[in-house]
């Protein structure tokens, strides 16, 4: 017989007054969480279509003189958001592709192929997670400034913006842990049928790993979308910078209503992307195998 621990005993819960008090407390806590979590986003959505004077005079009032939807149009055209959003999408797509390639192949090699000294390599990969990102900025910049062997520069190119994202120890560890829990019987049966390492990876392992691939994809895209320091360093040309870099630069010379509208537009795509793939987090499909063991 299972026992549950609670601040309120079972006998007290049978009393109507205690039940109603508990319900009221739950509702109040839920509303507080909603206000704290969604309050800033809702205020941004309201202010993005509110004239600047109304926002400055009555920031908490809902449209004192009605919403002005033309502010969104002005923000899109005047700030050239289309160009910066395209830059952001290119960088996010490249970052996603590089991270998926490195994470899946490295996790597959460490988990399924299991090379000699694999544990040492895996330990070295995990050790990089404890190095602060700021410490790596200077050596990373010197590397992309003059690539070893080929002596080419990736500064002020999209390649320089998203290629370093492939060195994600977290994604490699997540993939390896998931691959560790794949049914070994299926992998051995594929080997008996003559599947080589490449075919085993593309035809067996990847199709069975769709949940964790979705989780890593969301992590990769959102991280690239909100990244600020590295694109600022490696992309000095404003025409190639993503929206996360350009908006802070445009803030001093932009009216508050136009700037808030630009912020709303810049956050709409990642929010929509997360809502589409939220089932991977809410159901924990991709993380079950990664944290088991």
Residue pairs with C-beta under 8 A, 6 or more apart in sequence:
8 18
8 22
12 18
13 19
13 22
41 267
41 271
43 59
43 60
44 260
44 263
44 264
44 267
45 264
46 62
46 63
47 55
47 59
47 257
47 260
48 71
48 72
48 75
48 257
48 260
48 261
48 263
48 264
49 63
49 67
49 68
49 69
49 71
49 72
49 261
50 63
50 67
50 68
50 71
50 257
51 65
51 68
51 71
51 257
52 255
52 256
52 257
54 61
54 63
54 64
54 65
55 256
55 257
55 260
56 256
57 64
58 64
68 257
71 257
71 258
71 261
72 261
72 264
72 265
74 258
74 261
75 81
75 258
75 259
75 261
75 262
75 265
76 82
76 265
78 258
79 246
79 250
79 254
79 258
79 262
81 243
81 262
81 265
81 266
83 239
84 241
84 242
84 243
84 246
84 247
85 243
85 265
85 266
85 269
87 158
87 240
87 241
87 242
87 243
88 225
88 242
88 243
88 244
90 158
91 158
91 161
91 162
91 224
91 231
91 242
92 162
92 220
92 221
92 224
92 225
94 158
94 159
94 161
94 162
94 163
95 161
95 162
95 165
95 220
95 221
95 223
95 224
96 217
96 220
96 221
96 224
98 162
98 163
98 165
98 166
99 165
99 166
99 168
99 171
99 216
99 220
100 213
100 216
100 217
100 220
101 166
102 166
102 167
102 168
102 171
102 172
103 168
103 171
103 172
103 174
103 175
103 216
104 175
104 201
104 206
104 209
104 213
105 201
106 125
106 172
106 175
106 176
107 172
107 173
107 174
107 175
107 176
107 178
107 179
108 175
108 179
108 201
108 205
109 115
109 118
110 118
110 121
110 122
110 172
110 176
111 175
111 176
111 179
111 180
112 179
112 182
112 187
112 200
112 201
112 205
113 197
115 121
122 173
122 176
125 169
125 172
125 173
126 169
126 173
128 167
128 169
129 169
129 170
129 173
133 229
134 229
137 229
137 230
137 233
140 164
140 230
141 155
141 233
141 234
144 153
144 154
144 155
144 160
144 163
144 164
144 234
145 153
145 154
145 155
146 152
146 153
147 153
147 154
153 160
154 160
154 163
154 234
155 234
155 236
156 234
156 235
156 236
156 237
156 240
157 240
158 240
160 234
160 235
161 230
161 231
161 234
161 235
161 242
162 224
164 230
165 220
165 223
165 224
168 220
170 219
171 216
171 219
171 220
174 212
174 215
174 216
174 287
174 290
175 209
175 212
175 216
175 290
177 289
177 290
177 291
177 292
177 293
178 209
178 212
178 286
178 289
178 290
179 205
179 209
180 289
180 293
181 289
181 290
181 292
181 293
182 205
182 208
182 209
182 289
186 204
186 208
187 200
187 204
187 205
190 199
190 200
190 203
190 204
191 200
195 203
195 204
206 213
211 280
211 285
211 286
211 288
211 289
212 286
212 287
212 289
212 290
213 286
214 277
214 280
214 285
214 286
215 280
215 281
215 285
215 286
215 287
216 286
217 277
218 273
218 274
218 277
218 280
218 281
221 270
221 273
222 270
222 273
222 274
225 242
225 244
225 269
225 270
226 244
226 270
227 242
227 244
228 244
228 245
228 248
231 241
231 242
231 244
231 245
232 241
232 245
235 241
235 242
235 245
238 246
238 249
243 266
244 266
247 259
247 262
247 263
247 266
250 259
250 262
251 259
254 262
279 285
280 286
